[in-house]
Amino acid sequence: MRVSLQEVVLMVRRNRRTMGPELNSMYGCAVEARFAEDQQRQRKVDLLNVEGST
């Protein structure tokens, strides 16, 4: 089963209240960072596609 990063981020945000604070911030930060990284990579790809198509 493959979950998108967005789904994982949502799950983490939803589960924050049920997880312990240490695990919470560690896991949460890792996922958020990974998510932001992915967004940036996608933006670069989009930019390249735009530049390549002109």
C-alpha positions in Angstrom: 0.0 0.0 0.0 1.5 3.3 -1.1 0.5 6.4 0.7 1.3 9.9 -0.5 3.3 12.2 1.6 0.3 14.5 2.0 -1.7 11.7 3.6 1.2 10.9 6.0 1.4 14.6 7.0 -2.3 14.7 7.6 -2.2 11.4 9.6 0.7 12.8 11.7 -1.2 16.0 12.4 -4.3 14.0 13.3 -2.3 11.7 15.6 -0.3 14.4 17.4 -2.6 14.4 20.3 -2.4 10.7 20.8 1.4 10.3 20.5 3.8 11.2 23.3 5.4 14.7 23.0 9.0 13.6 22.3 8.1 11.1 19.6 5.6 13.6 18.4 8.0 16.4 17.7 10.7 14.1 16.4 8.4 12.3 14.0 6.4 15.3 13.2 9.4 17.4 12.3 10.9 14.7 10.1 7.7 14.3 8.2 7.1 18.0 7.8 10.7 18.5 6.6 10.4 15.7 4.2 7.1 17.1 3.0 8.5 20.6 2.5 11.5 19.1 0.6 9.1 17.3 -1.7 7.1 20.4 -2.4 10.3 22.3 -3.3 11.4 19.5 -5.6 8.0 19.5 -7.3 8.3 23.3 -7.8 11.7 22.9 -9.5 10.3 20.2 -11.8 7.4 22.5 -12.6 9.7 25.4 -13.4 11.9 23.2 -15.6 8.8 22.0 -17.4 7.7 25.5 -18.0 11.1 26.6 -19.2 11.5 23.6 -21.4 8.1 24.1 -23.1 8.8 27.6 -24.3 
